[in-house]
């Protein structure tokens, strides 16, 4: 069997797209879905933790390969209940369902999810209990060399459960990095007419330094079943030495979820399904079986997992020079080569006039001024090289430490 290669952006997309060519779970039994068919199914993503916060649940529908996005399930009634008769209602908000009040999953209690869609379909999860709370010990960045990737920073998470009951771990991270636009200049070019540009010394310094943020998209899991101790020393992120995101200052927030065997198995199969979606992969994954069932219609399909898990998080910072020699600083994301344009507007002139190109590039914020106000040639550079706000935020994150 061959599979269509896809670009997976998040965990939900993995579920939605891979259903088209792999296996899904029905309300009562698992079955194989042919590659060339499409069947609609509801998709439920619910991870509730022992953090005191407004918990979130996403409910969407499966999508075809040709679909550009996913469709949210709107108008549903979403409730989480525990075995002490406490109920937590969720309200629809920005494409997801958010609990009306803050609450935390408490050890020893049983929780289950109930969903009723606007067309009357009812879904219910099995009862789940909180896993062992196991804190992250430390996050350690180390310079390593990999045969297929070269030299870079490997970021490992360390933790230890002396009770030996955690065993199954899933990780997510959010990385934030400082960006310094290499061609920022105090001079700013402004178009004030169809053929006139004024250069002033008042360019905004806030366009020089920005901060980029990215979240992990892969399913990152490990277990300690084959170890003598429930001790984790696991690589969650590898960044090549020449990657511009570590050129200045870098921070990563790592979250460690302790899962039960069923949740771990669910995410493991999802990970295998993502790998099998590559046309060159010969490995076939197993059946994706979750813990949510349709109670109003035994033939109704549903996929997803109601995950009740303990979570621990930790953030670290490092500068490039903390790990590498300053002479090896990575190049910027863009070559930032100066481009010279002949600034004139006379038709049929040789060499050709390029004044209109300059005007358009500056007006559309595609390029920024470097030099040339007193010469026949204007020198410009890609906007990202002189104004980092074209692709990142210049607002300093609240957690940032210099």
C-alpha positions in Angstrom: 0.0 0.0 0.0 1.2 3.5 -0.8 0.4 6.6 1.2 0.2 10.2 0.2 2.9 12.4 1.8 1.5 15.2 3.9 2.9 18.1 5.9 1.6 17.8 9.4 1.3 21.0 11.3 -0.2 19.8 14.6 -1.4 16.8 16.4 -5.1 17.3 15.4 -4.1 17.4 11.7 -2.4 14.1 12.1 -5.7 12.6 13.2 -7.7 14.3 10.6 -5.6 13.5 7.5 -4.3 10.1 8.3 -7.8 8.8 8.7 -8.2 8.9 5.0 -5.5 6.3 4.3 -5.2 4.3 7.5 -7.3 3.0 10.3 -9.9 4.7 12.5 -12.1 3.7 15.4 -15.9 3.4 15.3 -18.2 3.6 18.3 -18.2 -0.2 18.9 -15.3 -1.7 16.9 -12.1 -0.9 15.0 -12.0 -1.3 11.2 -9.9 -0.5 8.2 -10.7 2.5 6.0 -9.6 2.3 2.4 -7.1 4.8 1.0 -9.4 6.0 -1.8 -12.4 6.6 0.4 -13.5 9.4 2.7 -15.8 9.0 5.7 -16.7 11.7 8.1 -15.9 11.2 11.7 -15.8 13.5 14.8 -12.4 14.2 16.2 -12.0 15.0 19.9 -8.7 16.3 21.4 -8.9 16.6 25.2 -5.9 16.7 27.6 -6.8 17.8 31.1 -4.1 18.3 33.7 -3.4 18.9 37.3 -2.7 22.6 36.5 -5.2 25.0 38.1 -6.4 26.7 34.9 -9.2 26.9 32.4 -9.0 23.5 30.7 -9.5 23.2 26.9 -11.1 20.7 24.5 -11.1 20.7 20.7 -13.8 19.1 18.7 -13.5 19.0 14.9 -14.3 16.8 11.9 -12.1 14.7 9.6 -10.9 16.4 6.4 -10.1 15.3 2.9 -6.6 15.6 1.6 -7.7 18.4 -0.7 -9.3 20.4 2.1 -7.3 23.4 3.2 -8.5 23.4 6.8 -10.5 21.6 9.3 -14.1 22.2 10.4 -14.9 22.8 14.0 -17.9 21.2 15.6 -19.9 24.1 16.9 -22.9 24.3 19.2 -22.0 21.3 21.3 -22.7 20.8 25.0 -19.4 19.7 26.7 -19.2 18.6 30.3 -16.5 16.9 32.4 -17.8 15.0 35.5 -16.0 13.4 38.4 -17.1 10.6 40.7 -17.9 13.2 43.4 -20.7 14.6 41.3 -18.8 17.7 40.4 -19.5 19.0 36.9 -17.3 21.3 34.8 -19.1 23.0 31.9 -17.2 24.1 28.8 -18.1 27.1 26.5 -17.3 27.5 22.9 -14.6 30.1 22.4 -12.3 30.8 19.4 -12.8 27.4 17.7 -12.4 25.3 20.9 -14.3 24.6 24.1 -13.0 26.3 27.3 -14.1 25.5 30.9 -16.2 28.2 32.4 -14.1 28.1 35.6 -10.6 27.2 36.4 -10.1 23.7 37.9 -7.5 21.1 38.3 -7.5 17.3 38.0 -7.2 15.9 41.5 -5.4 12.6 42.3 -7.7 9.8 43.3 -10.8 11.1 41.5 -12.3 9.6 38.4 -13.2 11.9 35.5 -15.1 11.3 32.3 -16.1 13.5 29.3 -19.6 13.9 27.9 -20.4 15.6 24.6 -23.7 16.2 23.0 -23.6 17.8 19.5 -26.2 20.2 18.1 -27.6 17.3 16.0 -28.2 15.2 19.1 -25.3 12.8 18.9 -23.9 11.8 22.3 -20.3 10.8 23.1 -18.8 9.6 26.3 -15.3 8.7 27.4 -14.2 6.0 29.9 -13.4 7.0 33.5 -9.8 8.2 33.8 -7.7 9.0 36.9 -4.7 11.3 37.3 -1.3 9.7 36.6 1.7 10.0 39.0 2.8 13.7 39.3 6.5 13.5 38.3 8.4 16.9 38.1 11.0 17.7 35.5 14.4 17.6 37.2 16.3 19.8 34.7 16.6 20.7 31.1 20.1 20.4 29.8 21.5 21.8 26.5 24.6 20.0 25.3 26.7 20.3 22.1 26.7 17.0 20.2 27.5 15.7 16.7 25.1 13.5 14.8 26.1 11.5 11.8 23.2 12.6 9.6 22.7 16.2 11.0 26.1 17.5 12.0 26.9 19.5 15.1 24.3 21.2 17.2 22.6 21.7 20.5 20.8 18.7 21.9 18.2 19.6 24.6 17.6 16.8 27.1 14.9 16.5 29.8 15.8 14.7 33.0 13.3 13.4 35.5 13.0 10.6 38.1 10.1 8.8 39.7 11.3 6.9 42.8 8.0 5.1 42.9 8.5 3.6 39.5 4.9 4.2 38.5 5.2 6.9 35.8 6.9 5.0 33.0 5.1 6.6 30.1 6.0 10.2 29.0 4.9 12.7 26.4 6.5 16.0 25.7 5.7 19.3 24.1 7.8 22.4 23.9 7.6 26.1 23.0 10.7 27.8 21.9 11.3 31.5 21.8 14.4 33.2 20.3 15.8 36.7 19.9 16.2 38.1 16.4 18.4 41.0 15.5 17.8 42.5 12.0 21.4 42.7 10.5 20.6 45.6 8.1 18.6 47.8 10.3 19.5 51.5 9.8 18.5 54.7 11.5 17.7 56.0 8.0 14.2 55.5 6.6 12.9 56.0 3.1 9.4 57.2 2.5 7.6 57.5 -0.8 5.9 60.9 -1.0 5.0 61.0 -4.6 4.9 58.9 -7.8 8.5 59.6 -8.4 9.9 61.0 -5.1 11.4 59.4 -2.1 12.5 61.2 1.1 15.1 59.7 3.4 15.1 60.8 7.1 17.0 59.8 10.2 14.0 58.6 12.2 13.7 54.9 11.6 12.0 53.1 14.4 14.6 51.3 16.6 11.8 48.8 17.6 12.1 47.3 14.2 15.6 46.0 14.9 15.1 43.5 17.7 12.2 40.9 17.7 11.2 37.6 19.2 10.1 34.5 17.4 8.0 31.7 18.9 7.3 28.2 17.7 5.6 25.3 19.2 6.5 21.6 18.7 4.4 19.8 16.1 5.7 16.2 16.4 4.5 13.6 18.9 7.4 13.3 21.3 7.1 10.2 23.6 9.3 7.8 25.5 9.0 5.1 28.2 11.2 3.7 30.9 10.0 0.1 30.7 13.4 -1.3 29.8 15.3 0.6 32.4 16.2 -0.4 35.9 14.8 2.8 37.3 12.0 5.1 36.2 14.6 7.7 35.2 14.4 9.9 32.1 17.2 11.4 30.2 15.5 12.1 26.9 16.3 14.4 23.9 13.3 16.5 23.1 15.0 18.9 20.6 18.0 19.1 18.4 19.1 22.4 16.8 21.8 22.6 14.2 24.8 24.8 15.1 24.1 27.0 12.1 20.4 27.6 12.7 19.7 31.3 13.1 17.2 30.8 15.9 20.1 30.2 18.4 22.3 33.0 16.9 21.5 35.4 19.8 19.6 34.2 22.8 17.3 31.2 22.9 14.7 29.9 25.4 12.7 26.7 25.5 9.7 25.8 27.7 9.3 22.0 28.0 6.2 20.3 29.2 6.3 16.7 30.5 3.1 14.8 30.6 2.9 11.5 32.5 0.5 9.2 30.7 -1.1 5.9 31.4 -0.4 2.9 29.1 -3.6 3.4 27.0 -2.9 7.1 26.3 0.8 6.3 25.5 -0.3 3.6 23.1 -2.8 5.9 21.4 -0.1 8.6 20.9 2.5 6.0 19.8 0.2 4.7 17.1 -0.5 8.3 16.0 3.2 8.8 15.7 3.6 5.6 13.6 0.8 6.7 11.4 2.5 10.0 10.7 5.7 8.1 9.8 3.7 5.7 7.6 2.2 8.6 5.6 5.6 8.9 3.9 5.5 7.0 0.6 8.9 5.6 1.3 7.9 4.1 4.6 7.3 0.3 4.6 6.0 0.2 8.1 2.2 -0.2 8.7 0.8 1.1 12.0 -1.8 -0.6 14.1 -5.4 0.3 14.8 -6.0 3.8 16.4 -8.3 3.0 19.3 -9.3 5.7 21.7 -11.3 5.8 24.9 -14.3 7.8 23.6 -17.5 6.1 22.3 -20.7 7.2 20.7 -23.5 6.2 23.0 -26.4 7.4 20.9 -25.6 5.5 17.7 -23.4 2.4 17.6 -22.5 3.1 13.9 -21.3 6.6 14.5 -17.5 7.1 14.1 -15.4 8.9 16.6 -11.7 9.3 17.1 -9.8 10.9 20.0 -8.6 10.4 23.5 -9.8 11.9 26.8 -6.4 12.3 28.4 -6.2 13.0 32.2 -2.5 13.6 32.9 -0.1 15.1 35.4 2.1 17.8 33.8 5.4 19.5 34.8 7.1 22.3 33.0 10.5 24.0 33.0 12.1 26.8 31.0 15.7 27.4 30.3 17.7 30.2 28.4 21.1 30.1 26.8 23.1 32.4 24.5 24.9 31.1 21.4 28.3 32.0 23.0 27.4 29.8 26.0 27.9 26.8 23.8 29.9 27.8 20.7 32.8 30.1 19.8 31.5 33.6 18.8 33.4 33.3 15.5 30.9 30.6 14.4 27.7 32.7 14.8 25.0 31.4 12.4 24.1 33.5 9.4 20.7 35.3 9.4 17.6 33.6 8.0 18.1 35.6 4.8 21.3 36.2 2.9 20.6 39.9 3.2 22.4 40.9 0.0 22.2 44.5 -1.0 20.4 45.1 -4.3 21.3 48.1 -6.4 18.6 49.8 -8.6 19.1 52.6 -11.1 16.9 55.3 -9.7 15.4 57.1 -12.7 12.2 57.1 -14.7 13.2 58.0 -18.3 11.6 55.6 -20.8 13.9 53.6 -23.1 17.0 54.7 -21.3 20.1 52.4 -21.4 20.8 51.0 -18.9 17.1 50.8 -18.1 15.5 52.9 -15.3 14.3 51.1 -12.3 12.7 53.9 -10.3 9.2 52.4 -10.4 10.6 49.1 -9.0 12.2 51.0 -6.1 8.9 52.9 -5.4 6.9 49.7 -5.4 9.3 47.8 -3.2 9.3 50.5 -0.5 5.5 51.1 -0.7 4.7 47.4 -0.4 7.2 46.9 2.5 9.0 44.3 0.4 12.4 46.0 0.7 14.0 48.6 2.9 16.4 51.4 2.2 20.1 51.0 2.7 21.8 53.9 0.8 21.7 56.0 -2.4 19.8 59.1 -1.7 22.5 61.3 -3.3 23.5 58.9 -6.1 21.9 57.6 -9.3 21.5 54.2 -7.7 19.3 53.2 -4.8 20.5 50.2 -2.7 17.7 48.2 -1.0 17.6 44.9 0.9 14.8 42.4 1.7 12.5 43.9 4.4 13.2 41.1 6.8 16.8 42.1 6.9 16.1 45.6 8.0 12.8 45.3 9.8 12.2 42.1 11.8 8.6 43.1 12.5 7.8 41.9 9.0 7.8 38.3 10.3 8.2 38.5 14.1 7.0 40.4 17.1 9.0 43.2 18.7 7.1 42.9 22.0 9.4 41.4 24.7 7.8 38.3 26.1 6.8 38.6 29.8 9.0 35.7 30.7 12.1 36.9 28.9 15.4 37.2 30.8 18.4 38.9 29.3 
